[in-house]
Amino acid sequence: MSLPAILISDMPADYAALLVTQFGLAPITAASDWYLCWATDQLVLRHADLPKQGDILVDFASGAASYRRQFGGGKDEAIAKACGLNKKRDLQIVDATAGLGRDALVLASLGARVTLVERNPMVAALLHDGLRRATEAPLTAELAKRMQLCFSPALVALTELPAADVVYLDPMFPPREKSALVKKEMRAFHDVVGSDQDADALLAPALALAKYRVVVKRPGYADVLAQQAPQLQVKGKNNRFDVYINQAIK
Ligand SMILES: C[S@@+](CC[C@H](N)C(=O)[O-])C[C@H]1O[C@@H](n2cnc3c(N)ncnc32)[C@H](O)[C@@H]1O
């Protein structure tokens, strides 16, 4: 895992100080390895020696995110069905492994209120910045109101957060493809975040917190989490969603 570094030159000083304090980042003045930096008023993740990698950021407002927001599969999408958003729109969902917030965006776009739990300082800072921009943009301001960041290990958050309707888990899973073929962003993520060795331990506290269900996203080839069989499986295009039911959604 990389040192959670942030290049503070060229950044507004007060914002850099806030991010350093809030996420325990290490301020640096010269690029090295993976680091956060300021690019056209956005916080991005960059690698000093991999210029072709491209910047990684959380962007709830444009490109693919915007398309999904406007035209996404809606409540019939596999993730929506798995979470029960086809039965009740305003669910309170804890996304305990938020990553770059793509799944959280889909859930919030469909009407859920989502708490995004992330323990990696650099990823959490990217989420914070994505939410800041989403709050400031008229197109996404309402959506941003339904998303809240919680910078914490999930094992802590799942015991401290108020009860939720659904807990959503998408821990890192070792990619099956040879490393050269793995998508660039995926490779970056594995470098920065490492593997989630404690993923199995999340299921029990997730089930204790969720009123209705726990949903676990897995690659199609992966074993079930914690060797515990789900009551329901919803197949998506590239993944499946294992659903552990506590109570039916009325
Ligand atoms: C596969 S990514 C999630 C991708 C996310 N679903 C999305 O749509 O962007 C897994 C993320 O969960 C985070 N994570 C894994 N285990 C965690 C834990 N126990 N507590 C908090 N965050 C965790 C990792 O740091 C990583 O950012």
PDBQT file of the ligand as one rigid body, heavy atoms in Angstrom, charges set to zero:
ROOT
HETATM    1  C1  LIG A 301     -13.908  -2.833  -4.829  1.00  0.00    +0.000 C 
HETATM    2  S1  LIG A 301     -13.779  -1.271  -4.053  1.00  0.00    +0.000 S 
HETATM    3  C2  LIG A 301     -15.445  -0.722  -3.998  1.00  0.00    +0.000 C 
HETATM    4  C3  LIG A 301     -15.914  -0.104  -5.270  1.00  0.00    +0.000 C 
HETATM    5  C4  LIG A 301     -17.239   0.596  -5.116  1.00  0.00    +0.000 C 
HETATM    6  N1  LIG A 301     -18.314  -0.348  -4.898  1.00  0.00    +0.000 N 
HETATM    7  C5  LIG A 301     -17.548   1.489  -6.295  1.00  0.00    +0.000 C 
HETATM    8  O1  LIG A 301     -18.625   1.336  -6.880  1.00  0.00    +0.000 OA
HETATM    9  O2  LIG A 301     -16.718   2.369  -6.617  1.00  0.00    +0.000 OA
HETATM   10  C6  LIG A 301     -13.513  -1.648  -2.367  1.00  0.00    +0.000 C 
HETATM   11  C7  LIG A 301     -13.281  -0.409  -1.510  1.00  0.00    +0.000 C 
HETATM   12  O3  LIG A 301     -13.675  -0.729  -0.187  1.00  0.00    +0.000 OA
HETATM   13  C8  LIG A 301     -12.714  -0.259   0.716  1.00  0.00    +0.000 C 
HETATM   14  N2  LIG A 301     -12.767  -1.174   1.863  1.00  0.00    +0.000 N 
HETATM   15  C9  LIG A 301     -12.515  -2.485   1.850  1.00  0.00    +0.000 A 
HETATM   16  N3  LIG A 301     -12.646  -3.025   3.068  1.00  0.00    +0.000 NA
HETATM   17  C10 LIG A 301     -12.993  -2.016   3.874  1.00  0.00    +0.000 A 
HETATM   18  C11 LIG A 301     -13.258  -1.939   5.250  1.00  0.00    +0.000 A 
HETATM   19  N4  LIG A 301     -13.180  -3.016   6.025  1.00  0.00    +0.000 N 
HETATM   20  N5  LIG A 301     -13.599  -0.752   5.767  1.00  0.00    +0.000 NA
HETATM   21  C12 LIG A 301     -13.711   0.348   4.956  1.00  0.00    +0.000 A 
HETATM   22  N6  LIG A 301     -13.446   0.345   3.645  1.00  0.00    +0.000 NA
HETATM   23  C13 LIG A 301     -13.073  -0.819   3.109  1.00  0.00    +0.000 A 
HETATM   24  C14 LIG A 301     -11.410  -0.318  -0.029  1.00  0.00    +0.000 C 
HETATM   25  O4  LIG A 301     -10.478   0.598   0.533  1.00  0.00    +0.000 OA
HETATM   26  C15 LIG A 301     -11.844   0.065  -1.435  1.00  0.00    +0.000 C 
HETATM   27  O5  LIG A 301     -11.784   1.450  -1.630  1.00  0.00    +0.000 OA
ENDROOT
TORSDOF 0
